[in-house]
């Protein structure tokens, strides 16, 4: 399998505390967590995103986080840690996406539609349809990143990774017309119209190359995935897998990158037999990995290379935490500090040993809280000269502490008071 590398050049910055000074540059104002997040302790709740750190005036037990930034308690909907003048009545998230480094969450409550904290009264909720990658429509308009797409027919508009279509044309990123006519996506890499199969050229030109030796009958889509059948072979995007002559009706779809076939789990075109197929549940997916669980445990699933072997599925066990098992999606939106034995965990990931803290003078763990989390090196920022260390601000009755997580873990007392 080939590896495709996409390089995004950004100018980056991050504020950290204590040993490391503020980096020069800008990353859309990022100072804290790159994704919106609620930090939930026994007594206090904090909200953080790139630019915001604030204490949330809610009882931790009453807080329900339903999407990045969006939550509620017994009386109020809450967005980015601020209470809205909206009483929760079956709030439902329809879609979430990011653009210009800002999250947008589309949700309904009591029959009304909202984007983040603002009601979208101009949208016809009865015909509202959400697609991926920032597209949605109603009976009157098609929208991309919150703006109307001009001269596009909402009645025939669909989005199918990585392009959008109406009855007349194919579009990329809004109303940039790529070609006239109507295409059908096989798997997001191969496409076809009534006569021709195309492959998608991803070398920044985003155009289509006809494949004259393939008939349209030679391709079959596996809906909602990046997999498809081409010449009787299972493909993941543009790469062939070892699977041939398969019965497409027996494929089980977990998400766009994880499917099952013949008791095997296939992730990004690679196969693992180390999981119990009948009990597998996919919990979370991001750009680099997938959280997956069977009855034996929970794992971070990635593609990697072991010594002397080629690329393959790597399963790294992660800790089971009770509230995470019961609410498998909630941990993607909250951070909790857990102490088990001699180890402090951030959700289900080991953070540091208690001995690292006690050696520096921490005497009490009963009331210790996680107050803030600051990422050192900004993900995806190749020009960032900042330290790769991550920083966590802890608080107990003694005061505030700065925990640095790097190749070595260290702790620094920063006083009775702390100003963010």
C-alpha positions as MATLAB code, in Angstrom:
seq = 'XXXXXXXXXXXXXXXXXXXXXXXXXXXXXXXXXXXXXXXXXXXXXXXXXXXXXXXXXXXXXXXXXXXXXXXXXXXXXXXXXXXXXXXXXXXXXXXXXXXXXXXXXXXXXXXXXXXXXXXXXXXXXXXXXXXXXXXXXXXXXXXXXXXXXXXXXXXXXXXXXXXXXXXXXXXXXXXXXXXXXXXXXXXXXXXXXXXXXXXXXXXXXXXXXXXXXXXXXXXXXXXXXXXXXXXXXXXXXXXXXXXXXXXXXXXXXXXXXXXXXXXXXXXXXXXXXXXXXXXXXXXXXXXXXXXXXXXXXXXXXXXXXXXXXXXXXXXXXXXXXXXXXXXXXXXXXXXXXXXXXXXXXXXXXXXXXXXXXXXXXXXXXXXXXXXXXXXXXXXXXXXXXXXXXXXXXXXXXXXXXXXXXXXXXXXXXXXXXXXX';
ca = [
       0.000    0.000    0.000;
       1.276    3.459   -0.808;
       1.400    6.237    1.754;
      -0.099    9.563    0.738;
       1.310   12.593    2.518;
      -0.560   15.889    2.549;
       1.495   18.866    3.720;
      -0.277   21.828    5.264;
       1.919   24.821    5.990;
       0.755   27.000    8.867;
       2.342   29.631   11.059;
       1.903   28.451   14.603;
       2.006   29.656   18.159;
       1.089   28.456   21.619;
       1.185   29.956   25.088;
       2.555   27.689   27.793;
       3.492   28.333   31.371;
       6.614   28.174   33.476;
       9.687   26.864   31.745;
       8.739   27.617   28.117;
       8.130   31.129   26.815;
       5.426   32.061   24.332;
       6.263   31.183   20.719;
       6.207   33.841   18.014;
       3.641   33.770   15.212;
      -0.047   33.062   15.094;
      -2.313   30.015   14.944;
      -5.743   31.629   14.904;
      -5.261   32.637   18.540;
      -4.645   29.127   19.884;
      -3.480   29.014   23.480;
      -5.113   25.951   24.953;
      -6.745   22.819   23.552;
      -7.011   22.521   19.780;
     -10.518   21.065   19.980;
     -13.330   22.382   22.199;
     -13.328   20.453   25.435;
     -14.905   20.364   28.893;
     -12.608   19.509   31.812;
     -14.793   17.868   34.439;
     -13.691   17.506   38.065;
     -15.520   16.440   41.221;
     -16.546   20.001   42.092;
     -15.701   22.231   39.134;
     -16.043   22.262   35.345;
     -13.821   24.225   32.960;
     -14.175   24.829   29.240;
     -11.261   25.280   26.858;
     -10.779   25.688   23.149;
      -7.969   27.274   21.144;
      -8.456   30.759   22.569;
     -10.740   30.389   25.614;
     -10.334   29.140   29.153;
     -13.308   29.661   31.448;
     -14.928   28.158   34.505;
     -18.448   26.857   33.859;
     -21.044   27.485   36.555;
     -22.626   24.033   36.564;
     -22.747   21.075   38.882;
     -20.439   18.426   37.354;
     -22.999   15.651   37.872;
     -25.621   17.600   35.899;
     -23.418   18.354   32.882;
     -24.145   16.422   29.687;
     -21.758   17.076   26.790;
     -23.288   16.121   23.450;
     -20.801   17.565   20.979;
     -17.668   19.682   20.787;
     -18.531   22.818   22.745;
     -22.224   21.963   23.083;
     -23.629   20.749   26.401;
     -26.541   21.219   28.783;
     -27.532   20.906   32.418;
     -30.950   20.788   34.076;
     -31.897   24.330   33.038;
     -29.762   25.624   30.175;
     -28.179   24.730   26.895;
     -24.472   25.576   27.093;
     -22.135   26.484   24.245;
     -18.385   27.008   24.710;
     -18.940   27.087   28.456;
     -21.575   29.848   28.397;
     -25.208   29.277   29.333;
     -27.736   30.086   26.611;
     -31.266   31.364   27.140;
     -32.522   28.043   25.778;
     -34.082   25.334   27.923;
     -32.982   21.830   26.841;
     -35.814   19.949   25.141;
     -34.448   16.882   23.360;
     -31.368   18.659   21.895;
     -30.018   16.792   18.872;
     -26.767   17.398   16.972;
     -27.233   17.230   13.200;
     -23.698   17.941   12.035;
     -20.342   19.347   13.107;
     -17.473   20.601   11.017;
     -14.525   22.956   11.159;
     -13.463   25.797    8.918;
     -11.132   28.754    9.421;
     -10.073   26.895   12.568;
     -13.460   27.299   14.208;
     -15.868   24.522   15.058;
     -19.461   24.777   13.886;
     -22.134   22.623   15.461;
     -25.626   22.428   13.915;
     -28.266   21.274   16.365;
     -31.984   21.346   16.995;
     -33.911   21.943   20.183;
     -37.710   22.063   20.521;
     -38.074   22.194   16.736;
     -35.663   25.103   16.267;
     -32.357   24.993   14.403;
     -29.119   26.481   15.743;
     -25.567   26.946   14.557;
     -23.349   27.133   17.635;
     -25.162   29.632   19.907;
     -27.261   31.329   17.202;
     -30.720   30.336   16.015;
     -30.928   29.912   12.216;
     -34.459   31.211   11.746;
     -33.968   31.679    7.972;
     -33.621   27.905    7.412;
     -36.647   25.759    6.623;
     -36.289   23.082    9.287;
     -38.803   20.712    7.678;
     -36.576   20.264    4.597;
     -33.183   20.683    6.301;
     -30.614   18.057    5.255;
     -27.041   17.866    6.557;
     -24.128   16.498    4.536;
     -20.475   16.107    5.478;
     -17.644   18.630    5.140;
     -19.721   21.721    5.850;
     -22.587   21.246    3.360;
     -26.283   21.473    4.180;
     -29.455   22.453    2.367;
     -33.139   23.177    2.694;
     -35.784   23.422   -0.023;
     -34.613   26.915   -0.979;
     -30.810   26.881   -0.922;
     -27.633   24.845   -0.659;
     -25.097   26.098    1.903;
     -21.351   25.555    2.188;
     -19.575   26.700    5.353;
     -22.653   28.663    6.297;
     -22.937   30.591    3.006;
     -25.417   30.121    0.167;
     -24.036   28.344   -2.925;
     -25.314   30.309   -5.885;
     -26.852   28.714   -8.995;
     -27.027   25.214   -7.483;
     -30.228   23.202   -7.444;
     -31.120   22.117   -3.879;
     -33.608   19.561   -5.184;
     -30.903   17.446   -6.867;
     -27.886   18.410   -4.731;
     -25.925   15.646   -2.970;
     -22.475   15.432   -1.387;
     -20.343   12.326   -1.823;
     -16.720   12.556   -0.700;
     -14.799   14.484   -1.960;
     -17.188   16.269   -4.359;
     -20.700   17.683   -4.430;
     -23.185   17.391   -7.284;
     -26.432   18.680   -8.626;
     -28.206   17.489  -11.781;
     -25.946   19.566  -14.030;
     -22.430   19.755  -12.586;
     -19.767   18.488  -10.183;
     -18.307   20.897   -7.626;
     -15.344   21.100   -5.285;
     -15.403   23.225   -2.116;
     -18.542   25.208   -2.683;
     -19.510   26.322   -6.177;
     -16.154   25.734   -7.852;
     -17.348   23.791  -10.891;
     -15.043   20.877  -11.741;
     -16.962   19.474  -14.684;
     -20.394   19.380  -16.245;
     -22.468   16.248  -16.052;
     -23.265   13.929  -13.175;
     -20.794   11.576  -11.517;
     -21.331    8.717   -9.091;
     -18.662    8.099   -6.464;
     -17.445    4.511   -6.249;
     -15.288    5.084   -3.179;
     -14.088    8.692   -3.172;
     -11.211    7.899   -5.544;
     -12.922    6.144   -8.454;
     -15.949    7.820  -10.046;
     -18.202    7.025  -12.984;
     -20.851    8.563  -15.156;
     -23.105    6.797  -17.674;
     -20.234    5.826  -19.962;
     -16.833    6.241  -18.298;
     -14.912    5.349  -15.124;
     -12.560    8.045  -13.799;
      -9.851    8.165  -11.182;
      -9.398   11.273   -9.135;
      -6.070   13.109   -9.457;
      -5.182   14.344   -5.990;
      -1.971   16.117   -7.000;
      -3.458   19.507   -6.081;
      -5.245   19.813   -9.459;
      -8.315   17.899   -8.259;
      -9.348   16.727  -11.710;
     -10.464   13.397  -13.194;
      -8.573   10.994  -15.409;
     -10.621    8.588  -17.566;
      -9.727    4.903  -17.254;
     -10.572    3.499  -20.708;
      -9.893   -0.145  -19.823;
     -12.577   -0.183  -17.111;
     -16.264   -0.546  -17.829;
     -18.761    1.113  -15.528;
     -20.084   -2.366  -14.713;
     -16.604   -3.209  -13.368;
     -17.089   -0.922  -10.362;
     -19.396   -1.183   -7.373;
     -19.705    1.261   -4.487;
     -19.768    0.330   -0.810;
     -21.898    3.238    0.424;
     -20.651    5.549    3.203;
     -17.086    4.204    2.943;
     -13.821    4.827    1.141;
     -13.999    1.251   -0.178;
     -15.279    0.028   -3.516;
     -15.037   -2.918   -5.907;
     -12.918   -2.335   -9.019;
     -12.358   -5.240  -11.443;
     -13.592   -7.663   -8.782;
     -10.977   -6.426   -6.285;
     -11.674   -4.541   -3.067;
     -10.023   -1.106   -3.142;
      -9.415    1.368   -0.323;
      -9.356    4.690   -2.167;
      -6.773    4.187   -4.940;
      -5.072    1.098   -3.469;
      -5.980   -2.545   -4.057;
      -6.427   -4.814   -1.048;
      -5.776   -8.599   -1.043;
      -9.517   -9.294   -1.285;
     -10.854  -10.584   -4.619;
     -14.197  -12.040   -5.785;
     -15.915  -10.954   -2.572;
     -19.618  -10.992   -1.838;
     -20.345   -7.316   -1.269;
     -23.546   -8.131    0.611;
     -21.469   -9.740    3.393;
     -19.422   -6.624    4.111;
     -20.191   -4.976    7.445;
     -19.659   -1.193    7.547;
     -18.449    0.316   10.836;
     -17.393    3.703    9.427;
     -15.848    5.074    6.245;
     -12.449    3.467    6.985;
     -13.345    0.365    9.017;
     -15.255   -2.545    7.497;
     -15.594   -6.219    8.311;
     -15.469   -9.258    6.062;
     -15.146  -12.988    6.786;
     -14.480  -12.434   10.503;
     -11.702   -9.947    9.675;
     -11.527   -6.256   10.475;
     -10.174   -4.125    7.613;
      -8.792   -0.686    8.522;
      -7.598    1.625    5.746;
      -7.067   -1.398    3.516;
      -5.085   -3.471    6.039;
      -6.459   -6.513    7.842;
      -6.299   -7.639   11.453;
      -7.554  -10.942   12.855;
      -6.657  -10.044   16.466;
     -10.152   -8.818   17.321;
     -13.324  -10.765   18.017;
     -15.389   -9.852   14.952;
     -18.737  -10.606   16.559;
     -18.212   -8.161   19.469;
     -16.282   -5.342   17.770;
     -17.504   -1.782   18.282;
     -15.840    1.286   16.793;
     -15.793    4.099   19.362;
     -13.969    7.012   17.748;
     -12.029    7.931   14.610;
      -9.640   10.766   13.863;
      -7.105   11.571   11.152;
      -4.496    9.183   12.524;
      -6.170    6.372   14.412;
      -9.382    4.647   15.395;
     -10.581    3.614   18.863;
     -12.001    0.096   18.727;
     -13.272   -2.343   21.331;
     -14.152   -6.007   21.673;
     -14.920   -8.090   24.756;
     -11.187   -8.410   25.554;
     -10.439   -4.708   25.743;
     -10.221   -1.323   24.089;
      -7.483   -0.422   21.611;
      -6.041    2.474   19.657;
      -5.855    1.142   16.087;
      -3.262    2.651   13.762;
      -1.261    1.693   10.681;
       2.415    1.229   11.497;
       5.517   -0.737   10.672;
       7.193   -3.190   12.990;
      10.863   -4.089   12.648;
      11.409   -6.471    9.768;
       7.794   -6.209    8.631;
       5.800   -3.974    6.319;
       2.904   -1.698    7.188;
       0.188   -3.378    9.208;
      -2.586   -2.766   11.723;
      -1.191   -1.919   15.163;
      -3.450   -2.380   18.206;
      -2.314   -0.515   21.331;
      -4.326   -1.300   24.492;
      -5.849    1.638   26.376;
      -7.185    1.681   29.895;
     -10.844    0.977   30.582;
     -12.478    3.644   32.718;
     -15.997    2.949   33.935;
     -17.681    6.154   32.725;
     -16.027    5.769   29.341;
     -17.326    2.226   28.893;
     -20.852    3.325   29.727;
     -20.765    6.426   27.520;
     -18.437    5.507   24.668;
     -18.644    8.799   22.797;
     -18.583   11.177   25.734;
     -14.839   10.966   26.320;
     -14.197   12.666   22.976;
     -15.753   15.838   24.397;
     -14.626   15.854   28.027;
     -11.380   15.398   29.904;
     -11.290   13.878   33.368;
      -8.416   13.231   35.741;
      -8.518    9.732   37.220;
      -6.213    8.187   39.821;
      -5.821    4.411   39.764;
      -3.157    2.782   41.877;
       0.081    4.771   41.511;
      -0.893    6.399   38.190;
      -2.758    9.530   37.140;
      -4.813    9.086   33.973;
      -6.198   11.681   31.590;
      -9.372    9.839   30.692;
      -8.010    6.403   29.769;
      -4.423    7.424   28.927;
      -1.656    7.232   31.559;
      -0.550   10.800   32.304;
       2.111   10.462   34.976;
       3.006    8.594   38.168;
       1.951    9.891   41.578;
       5.607    9.722   42.579;
       6.415   12.521   40.081;
       4.072   14.757   42.055;
       4.969   13.653   45.579;
       8.688   14.163   44.942;
       7.954   17.837   44.262;
       5.817   18.315   47.362;
       2.241   17.330   46.490;
       0.799   16.112   49.764;
      -2.862   15.711   48.988;
      -4.522   13.882   46.111;
      -8.079   13.815   47.461;
      -8.992   17.227   46.060;
      -6.613   17.448   43.116;
      -8.161   18.889   39.931;
      -7.134   19.286   36.321;
      -7.691   22.973   35.581;
      -6.156   23.443   32.133;
      -4.387   21.520   29.371;
      -1.978   23.218   26.973;
      -0.466   21.510   23.967;
       3.128   22.482   23.276;
       3.782   21.666   19.641;
       0.761   22.477   17.479;
      -0.345   19.425   15.537;
       0.383   19.670   11.808;
       2.589   22.746   12.183;
       5.945   21.864   10.650;
       7.281   25.390   11.207;
       6.553   25.485   14.923;
       9.776   25.827   16.912;
       7.991   25.464   20.227;
       8.729   22.649   22.663;
       6.897   19.421   21.934;
       6.049   19.112   25.633;
       2.452   19.226   26.828;
       1.460   21.131   29.964;
      -1.257   20.475   32.529;
      -2.271   22.917   35.266;
      -3.297   21.038   38.396;
      -4.805   22.473   41.576;
      -5.219   21.178   45.115;
      -5.513   22.831   48.532;
      -1.798   23.675   48.411;
      -2.212   25.743   45.232;
      -1.475   25.444   41.509;
       1.035   23.127   39.877;
       2.413   22.950   36.350;
       2.945   19.388   35.120;
       5.126   19.072   32.022;
       4.784   15.893   29.986;
       7.690   15.252   27.632;
      10.399   12.602   27.341;
      10.694   13.203   31.070;
       7.883   14.324   33.363;
       8.416   17.265   35.705;
       6.337   19.293   38.142;
       6.637   22.922   39.244;
       4.696   24.696   41.996;
       3.348   28.008   40.650;
       1.625   29.472   43.714;
      -1.605   29.854   45.631;
      -3.165   31.973   42.896;
      -3.071   31.621   39.126;
      -4.264   33.975   36.413;
      -5.128   32.528   33.017;
];
